């Protein structure tokens, strides 16, 4: 991969292409680490610490309500921080956004539980969760768009998957850290202080990622590249929505199956199997870490596949396979331990293959001057529509109507993706 990246727009010697790729991966991995630390804690810890007055299932549902708040705040953060960028520059925006994300994540580690301050603990958790989403919305740096625009002919799929590698990396690190703490500590120590440690670590990782990205994005050569491709925030978001709102919606729905699957193989199985006492927690985390490794290689494979059959065909094919997976999900997740593990591993493999090409599926429809802001808002809407409420809806409906509801929910995402891809093709745009 580094050999291919080294060929990226070599004439711009001031910004090493390999540095752009590394900056993208490091930045995305740090962001996903923050989100997965919260996601795993929302299953293992928060029902007992912040919602001890409810049964495990109801406590998990409340926890997932707070989980969704970040995805609601994310597009708001994107718009606000774009205004900051226009006034004070990209470096100030990125620094402020990542410090907000880092402080919000680290702040969760210091929160008292419900038994100490009552409902105020839930209020504080909700506020910090909103700050997480707000900060993540502001962390958009344009590096993925720059990679995509500079991709050599017939290599667009490969370059599109590079930023997506951050997701499985972030998940494996977060799950591995929780696995270590949960396995080495007593249950009492883990629930008292052990779970807080990953939130401390998140702040350190954010600082390292910030400097890795700033050393690229504040250079004159990088700014010249952004100027060349008009990768700057629009002056008026309303104008973007009026002229290109349809493209943003199509782009968000084109990735719907992948984004719905995202939390249904990472957060949901952990919650479902714990609530129903189907497996030991450390055993589930081990299988999920293995799944994260499969997803990493699946993301890479998606680039190779997309360069041969096209990104749209890749997304469509993966959506169909996700549909088949959805139909079989009740048999796997509701079966024996081996079948539950197969659900997790196959789900992660499909996630990697689909998620690797999900970003920017329809941003080519946007005019160049709208692409920078449009790509960020398309990603925000895809997360909000596809992933924000996925674990909440899935465990809520499945607990009431059985795992067939999980199939129905995931199939709705598949239908959304196939319809969006069909509409996009009818517009004769890629």
Beta strands, then each sheet from edge to edge (+ up, - down):
end
